[in-house]
Amino acid sequence: MIVSRTPLRMSFVGGGSDLPSYYRQKGGAVLSTSIDKYIYVTVNKKFDSDIRLSYSLTENESSAKQIKHPIVRNALSFLGIERGIEITSISDIPSHGSGLGSSSSYAVALLHALNAYQGKSISKEELGRL
């Protein structure tokens, strides 16, 4: 089983100026820091060829293309993982809509875990770029 832990973040100023619709016209900068609260993603080989995904909902699908969660569906597609995997996530705090960067933290934790699942070592720089 692979376990990945990624910190949530708190923005002090500039939130929203990182959106293309804003910074393309006016520039932008964000001042933020990570906090000591985390998102955890686990990845494990599933006993059958289906995909089981557990977050605030649970999805059981026969292929990655059927996954409703867009971050997971796109990450699996990007890495060429189609079947036979179980992914779960939990957070130290309820973070949906909190402004703590939970979607970004989730994406980073997921990509880190999926790369490790495939036996790939990925640098922090490459992970940030992805």
mmCIF file of the C-alpha atoms, coordinates in Angstrom:
data_MODEL
# 
_entry.id   MODEL 
# 
loop_
_atom_site.group_PDB 
_atom_site.id 
_atom_site.type_symbol 
_atom_site.label_atom_id 
_atom_site.label_alt_id 
_atom_site.label_comp_id 
_atom_site.label_asym_id 
_atom_site.label_entity_id 
_atom_site.label_seq_id 
_atom_site.pdbx_PDB_ins_code 
_atom_site.Cartn_x 
_atom_site.Cartn_y 
_atom_site.Cartn_z 
_atom_site.occupancy 
_atom_site.B_iso_or_equiv 
_atom_site.pdbx_formal_charge 
_atom_site.auth_seq_id 
_atom_site.auth_comp_id 
_atom_site.auth_asym_id 
_atom_site.auth_atom_id 
_atom_site.pdbx_PDB_model_num 
ATOM 1   C CA . MET A 1 1   ? 0.000   0.000  0.000   1.00 0.00 ? 1   MET A CA 1 
ATOM 2   C CA . ILE A 1 2   ? 1.241   3.479  -0.893  1.00 0.00 ? 2   ILE A CA 1 
ATOM 3   C CA . VAL A 1 3   ? 0.412   6.382  1.449   1.00 0.00 ? 3   VAL A CA 1 
ATOM 4   C CA . SER A 1 4   ? 1.032   9.980  0.426   1.00 0.00 ? 4   SER A CA 1 
ATOM 5   C CA . ARG A 1 5   ? 0.647   12.985 2.735   1.00 0.00 ? 5   ARG A CA 1 
ATOM 6   C CA . THR A 1 6   ? 0.445   16.564 1.436   1.00 0.00 ? 6   THR A CA 1 
ATOM 7   C CA . PRO A 1 7   ? -0.045  19.700 3.557   1.00 0.00 ? 7   PRO A CA 1 
ATOM 8   C CA . LEU A 1 8   ? -2.944  22.062 3.169   1.00 0.00 ? 8   LEU A CA 1 
ATOM 9   C CA . ARG A 1 9   ? -2.121  25.738 2.756   1.00 0.00 ? 9   ARG A CA 1 
ATOM 10  C CA . MET A 1 10  ? -3.312  29.086 3.972   1.00 0.00 ? 10  MET A CA 1 
ATOM 11  C CA . SER A 1 11  ? -3.269  32.105 1.678   1.00 0.00 ? 11  SER A CA 1 
ATOM 12  C CA . PHE A 1 12  ? -2.589  35.468 3.285   1.00 0.00 ? 12  PHE A CA 1 
ATOM 13  C CA . VAL A 1 13  ? -2.998  37.704 0.258   1.00 0.00 ? 13  VAL A CA 1 
ATOM 14  C CA . GLY A 1 14  ? -3.558  37.395 -3.470  1.00 0.00 ? 14  GLY A CA 1 
ATOM 15  C CA . GLY A 1 15  ? -6.056  34.564 -3.488  1.00 0.00 ? 15  GLY A CA 1 
ATOM 16  C CA . GLY A 1 16  ? -7.755  34.612 -6.874  1.00 0.00 ? 16  GLY A CA 1 
ATOM 17  C CA . SER A 1 17  ? -4.925  36.488 -8.572  1.00 0.00 ? 17  SER A CA 1 
ATOM 18  C CA . ASP A 1 18  ? -3.562  33.046 -9.515  1.00 0.00 ? 18  ASP A CA 1 
ATOM 19  C CA . LEU A 1 19  ? -6.522  32.541 -11.876 1.00 0.00 ? 19  LEU A CA 1 
ATOM 20  C CA . PRO A 1 20  ? -5.688  32.967 -15.568 1.00 0.00 ? 20  PRO A CA 1 
ATOM 21  C CA . SER A 1 21  ? -8.705  35.220 -16.128 1.00 0.00 ? 21  SER A CA 1 
ATOM 22  C CA . TYR A 1 22  ? -7.209  37.677 -13.628 1.00 0.00 ? 22  TYR A CA 1 
ATOM 23  C CA . TYR A 1 23  ? -3.426  37.480 -13.989 1.00 0.00 ? 23  TYR A CA 1 
ATOM 24  C CA . ARG A 1 24  ? -3.442  37.593 -17.795 1.00 0.00 ? 24  ARG A CA 1 
ATOM 25  C CA . GLN A 1 25  ? -4.910  41.085 -17.579 1.00 0.00 ? 25  GLN A CA 1 
ATOM 26  C CA . LYS A 1 26  ? -3.543  42.451 -14.300 1.00 0.00 ? 26  LYS A CA 1 
ATOM 27  C CA . GLY A 1 27  ? -0.672  40.226 -13.221 1.00 0.00 ? 27  GLY A CA 1 
ATOM 28  C CA . GLY A 1 28  ? -0.769  38.454 -9.897  1.00 0.00 ? 28  GLY A CA 1 
ATOM 29  C CA . ALA A 1 29  ? 1.034   37.179 -6.868  1.00 0.00 ? 29  ALA A CA 1 
ATOM 30  C CA . VAL A 1 30  ? -0.008  34.974 -3.976  1.00 0.00 ? 30  VAL A CA 1 
ATOM 31  C CA . LEU A 1 31  ? 1.504   34.812 -0.504  1.00 0.00 ? 31  LEU A CA 1 
ATOM 32  C CA . SER A 1 32  ? 0.702   31.526 1.206   1.00 0.00 ? 32  SER A CA 1 
ATOM 33  C CA . THR A 1 33  ? 2.204   28.926 3.503   1.00 0.00 ? 33  THR A CA 1 
ATOM 34  C CA . SER A 1 34  ? 1.612   25.290 4.271   1.00 0.00 ? 34  SER A CA 1 
ATOM 35  C CA . ILE A 1 35  ? 0.023   24.373 7.598   1.00 0.00 ? 35  ILE A CA 1 
ATOM 36  C CA . ASP A 1 36  ? 0.294   21.334 9.844   1.00 0.00 ? 36  ASP A CA 1 
ATOM 37  C CA . LYS A 1 37  ? -2.931  19.776 8.533   1.00 0.00 ? 37  LYS A CA 1 
ATOM 38  C CA . TYR A 1 38  ? -2.782  17.239 5.730   1.00 0.00 ? 38  TYR A CA 1 
ATOM 39  C CA . ILE A 1 39  ? -4.578  15.322 3.018   1.00 0.00 ? 39  ILE A CA 1 
ATOM 40  C CA . TYR A 1 40  ? -3.708  11.620 2.868   1.00 0.00 ? 40  TYR A CA 1 
ATOM 41  C CA . VAL A 1 41  ? -4.122  9.494  -0.249  1.00 0.00 ? 41  VAL A CA 1 
ATOM 42  C CA . THR A 1 42  ? -3.666  5.734  -0.247  1.00 0.00 ? 42  THR A CA 1 
ATOM 43  C CA . VAL A 1 43  ? -3.253  3.622  -3.359  1.00 0.00 ? 43  VAL A CA 1 
ATOM 44  C CA . ASN A 1 44  ? -3.327  -0.151 -3.453  1.00 0.00 ? 44  ASN A CA 1 
ATOM 45  C CA . LYS A 1 45  ? -3.664  -2.877 -6.047  1.00 0.00 ? 45  LYS A CA 1 
ATOM 46  C CA . LYS A 1 46  ? -7.249  -4.069 -6.084  1.00 0.00 ? 46  LYS A CA 1 
ATOM 47  C CA . PHE A 1 47  ? -8.076  -7.778 -5.913  1.00 0.00 ? 47  PHE A CA 1 
ATOM 48  C CA . ASP A 1 48  ? -10.052 -7.557 -9.155  1.00 0.00 ? 48  ASP A CA 1 
ATOM 49  C CA . SER A 1 49  ? -9.781  -5.410 -12.277 1.00 0.00 ? 49  SER A CA 1 
ATOM 50  C CA . ASP A 1 50  ? -12.219 -2.707 -11.171 1.00 0.00 ? 50  ASP A CA 1 
ATOM 51  C CA . ILE A 1 51  ? -11.437 0.703  -9.726  1.00 0.00 ? 51  ILE A CA 1 
ATOM 52  C CA . ARG A 1 52  ? -12.632 1.637  -6.249  1.00 0.00 ? 52  ARG A CA 1 
ATOM 53  C CA . LEU A 1 53  ? -12.377 5.277  -5.278  1.00 0.00 ? 53  LEU A CA 1 
ATOM 54  C CA . SER A 1 54  ? -13.296 6.561  -1.822  1.00 0.00 ? 54  SER A CA 1 
ATOM 55  C CA . TYR A 1 55  ? -13.421 10.255 -0.907  1.00 0.00 ? 55  TYR A CA 1 
ATOM 56  C CA . SER A 1 56  ? -16.553 12.005 0.384   1.00 0.00 ? 56  SER A CA 1 
ATOM 57  C CA . LEU A 1 57  ? -18.300 9.578  -1.985  1.00 0.00 ? 57  LEU A CA 1 
ATOM 58  C CA . THR A 1 58  ? -17.435 6.052  -3.095  1.00 0.00 ? 58  THR A CA 1 
ATOM 59  C CA . GLU A 1 59  ? -17.143 5.108  -6.740  1.00 0.00 ? 59  GLU A CA 1 
ATOM 60  C CA . ASN A 1 60  ? -16.819 1.553  -8.076  1.00 0.00 ? 60  ASN A CA 1 
ATOM 61  C CA . GLU A 1 61  ? -16.167 1.524  -11.798 1.00 0.00 ? 61  GLU A CA 1 
ATOM 62  C CA . SER A 1 62  ? -14.803 -0.899 -14.366 1.00 0.00 ? 62  SER A CA 1 
ATOM 63  C CA . SER A 1 63  ? -12.534 1.668  -16.059 1.00 0.00 ? 63  SER A CA 1 
ATOM 64  C CA . ALA A 1 64  ? -10.823 4.980  -15.349 1.00 0.00 ? 64  ALA A CA 1 
ATOM 65  C CA . LYS A 1 65  ? -12.930 6.712  -18.003 1.00 0.00 ? 65  LYS A CA 1 
ATOM 66  C CA . GLN A 1 66  ? -16.060 6.111  -15.898 1.00 0.00 ? 66  GLN A CA 1 
ATOM 67  C CA . ILE A 1 67  ? -14.693 7.855  -12.786 1.00 0.00 ? 67  ILE A CA 1 
ATOM 68  C CA . LYS A 1 68  ? -16.697 10.971 -11.964 1.00 0.00 ? 68  LYS A CA 1 
ATOM 69  C CA . HIS A 1 69  ? -14.037 12.690 -9.813  1.00 0.00 ? 69  HIS A CA 1 
ATOM 70  C CA . PRO A 1 70  ? -12.225 14.857 -12.422 1.00 0.00 ? 70  PRO A CA 1 
ATOM 71  C CA . ILE A 1 71  ? -8.833  15.009 -10.658 1.00 0.00 ? 71  ILE A CA 1 
ATOM 72  C CA . VAL A 1 72  ? -8.690  11.225 -10.272 1.00 0.00 ? 72  VAL A CA 1 
ATOM 73  C CA . ARG A 1 73  ? -10.028 10.502 -13.757 1.00 0.00 ? 73  ARG A CA 1 
ATOM 74  C CA . ASN A 1 74  ? -7.465  12.828 -15.355 1.00 0.00 ? 74  ASN A CA 1 
ATOM 75  C CA . ALA A 1 75  ? -4.546  11.608 -13.209 1.00 0.00 ? 75  ALA A CA 1 
ATOM 76  C CA . LEU A 1 76  ? -5.297  7.962  -14.027 1.00 0.00 ? 76  LEU A CA 1 
ATOM 77  C CA . SER A 1 77  ? -5.587  8.789  -17.719 1.00 0.00 ? 77  SER A CA 1 
ATOM 78  C CA . PHE A 1 78  ? -2.387  10.865 -17.684 1.00 0.00 ? 78  PHE A CA 1 
ATOM 79  C CA . LEU A 1 79  ? -0.436  8.009  -16.094 1.00 0.00 ? 79  LEU A CA 1 
ATOM 80  C CA . GLY A 1 80  ? -2.062  5.280  -18.203 1.00 0.00 ? 80  GLY A CA 1 
ATOM 81  C CA . ILE A 1 81  ? -3.719  3.456  -15.291 1.00 0.00 ? 81  ILE A CA 1 
ATOM 82  C CA . GLU A 1 82  ? -6.961  1.885  -16.462 1.00 0.00 ? 82  GLU A CA 1 
ATOM 83  C CA . ARG A 1 83  ? -7.962  -0.818 -13.958 1.00 0.00 ? 83  ARG A CA 1 
ATOM 84  C CA . GLY A 1 84  ? -7.289  -2.809 -10.818 1.00 0.00 ? 84  GLY A CA 1 
ATOM 85  C CA . ILE A 1 85  ? -6.620  -0.033 -8.312  1.00 0.00 ? 85  ILE A CA 1 
ATOM 86  C CA . GLU A 1 86  ? -8.121  1.234  -5.074  1.00 0.00 ? 86  GLU A CA 1 
ATOM 87  C CA . ILE A 1 87  ? -7.689  4.870  -4.046  1.00 0.00 ? 87  ILE A CA 1 
ATOM 88  C CA . THR A 1 88  ? -8.826  6.398  -0.767  1.00 0.00 ? 88  THR A CA 1 
ATOM 89  C CA . SER A 1 89  ? -8.403  9.845  0.720   1.00 0.00 ? 89  SER A CA 1 
ATOM 90  C CA . ILE A 1 90  ? -8.896  11.459 4.098   1.00 0.00 ? 90  ILE A CA 1 
ATOM 91  C CA . SER A 1 91  ? -8.096  14.881 5.512   1.00 0.00 ? 91  SER A CA 1 
ATOM 92  C CA . ASP A 1 92  ? -7.172  16.161 8.952   1.00 0.00 ? 92  ASP A CA 1 
ATOM 93  C CA . ILE A 1 93  ? -9.927  18.758 8.643   1.00 0.00 ? 93  ILE A CA 1 
ATOM 94  C CA . PRO A 1 94  ? -13.028 19.132 6.474   1.00 0.00 ? 94  PRO A CA 1 
ATOM 95  C CA . SER A 1 95  ? -11.548 21.108 3.636   1.00 0.00 ? 95  SER A CA 1 
ATOM 96  C CA . HIS A 1 96  ? -14.165 21.280 0.882   1.00 0.00 ? 96  HIS A CA 1 
ATOM 97  C CA . GLY A 1 97  ? -14.613 24.954 0.074   1.00 0.00 ? 97  GLY A CA 1 
ATOM 98  C CA . SER A 1 98  ? -12.386 26.031 2.963   1.00 0.00 ? 98  SER A CA 1 
ATOM 99  C CA . GLY A 1 99  ? -9.865  27.970 0.891   1.00 0.00 ? 99  GLY A CA 1 
ATOM 100 C CA . LEU A 1 100 ? -7.045  25.764 2.181   1.00 0.00 ? 100 LEU A CA 1 
ATOM 101 C CA . GLY A 1 101 ? -5.957  24.600 -1.261  1.00 0.00 ? 101 GLY A CA 1 
ATOM 102 C CA . SER A 1 102 ? -7.440  21.161 -0.741  1.00 0.00 ? 102 SER A CA 1 
ATOM 103 C CA . SER A 1 103 ? -7.956  20.445 -4.460  1.00 0.00 ? 103 SER A CA 1 
ATOM 104 C CA . SER A 1 104 ? -4.325  21.248 -5.213  1.00 0.00 ? 104 SER A CA 1 
ATOM 105 C CA . SER A 1 105 ? -3.113  19.283 -2.189  1.00 0.00 ? 105 SER A CA 1 
ATOM 106 C CA . TYR A 1 106 ? -5.261  16.344 -3.247  1.00 0.00 ? 106 TYR A CA 1 
ATOM 107 C CA . ALA A 1 107 ? -3.881  16.443 -6.798  1.00 0.00 ? 107 ALA A CA 1 
ATOM 108 C CA . VAL A 1 108 ? -0.282  16.527 -5.538  1.00 0.00 ? 108 VAL A CA 1 
ATOM 109 C CA . ALA A 1 109 ? -0.850  13.683 -3.050  1.00 0.00 ? 109 ALA A CA 1 
ATOM 110 C CA . LEU A 1 110 ? -2.614  11.613 -5.721  1.00 0.00 ? 110 LEU A CA 1 
ATOM 111 C CA . LEU A 1 111 ? 0.077   12.118 -8.378  1.00 0.00 ? 111 LEU A CA 1 
ATOM 112 C CA . HIS A 1 112 ? 2.801   11.334 -5.845  1.00 0.00 ? 112 HIS A CA 1 
ATOM 113 C CA . ALA A 1 113 ? 1.057   8.134  -4.738  1.00 0.00 ? 113 ALA A CA 1 
ATOM 114 C CA . LEU A 1 114 ? 0.232   6.992  -8.283  1.00 0.00 ? 114 LEU A CA 1 
ATOM 115 C CA . ASN A 1 115 ? 3.813   7.511  -9.444  1.00 0.00 ? 115 ASN A CA 1 
ATOM 116 C CA . ALA A 1 116 ? 5.078   5.492  -6.463  1.00 0.00 ? 116 ALA A CA 1 
ATOM 117 C CA . TYR A 1 117 ? 2.483   2.805  -7.261  1.00 0.00 ? 117 TYR A CA 1 
ATOM 118 C CA . GLN A 1 118 ? 4.026   2.538  -10.729 1.00 0.00 ? 118 GLN A CA 1 
ATOM 119 C CA . GLY A 1 119 ? 7.499   2.282  -9.202  1.00 0.00 ? 119 GLY A CA 1 
ATOM 120 C CA . LYS A 1 120 ? 8.542   5.760  -10.323 1.00 0.00 ? 120 LYS A CA 1 
ATOM 121 C CA . SER A 1 121 ? 10.459  8.210  -8.191  1.00 0.00 ? 121 SER A CA 1 
ATOM 122 C CA . ILE A 1 122 ? 9.363   11.769 -8.896  1.00 0.00 ? 122 ILE A CA 1 
ATOM 123 C CA . SER A 1 123 ? 11.132  14.943 -7.770  1.00 0.00 ? 123 SER A CA 1 
ATOM 124 C CA . LYS A 1 124 ? 9.356   17.753 -5.938  1.00 0.00 ? 124 LYS A CA 1 
ATOM 125 C CA . GLU A 1 125 ? 9.976   19.992 -8.941  1.00 0.00 ? 125 GLU A CA 1 
ATOM 126 C CA . GLU A 1 126 ? 8.394   17.539 -11.358 1.00 0.00 ? 126 GLU A CA 1 
ATOM 127 C CA . LEU A 1 127 ? 5.496   16.921 -9.005  1.00 0.00 ? 127 LEU A CA 1 
ATOM 128 C CA . GLY A 1 128 ? 4.892   20.676 -8.754  1.00 0.00 ? 128 GLY A CA 1 
ATOM 129 C CA . ARG A 1 129 ? 5.038   21.038 -12.518 1.00 0.00 ? 129 ARG A CA 1 
ATOM 130 C CA . LEU A 1 130 ? 2.498   18.255 -13.014 1.00 0.00 ? 130 LEU A CA 1 
# 
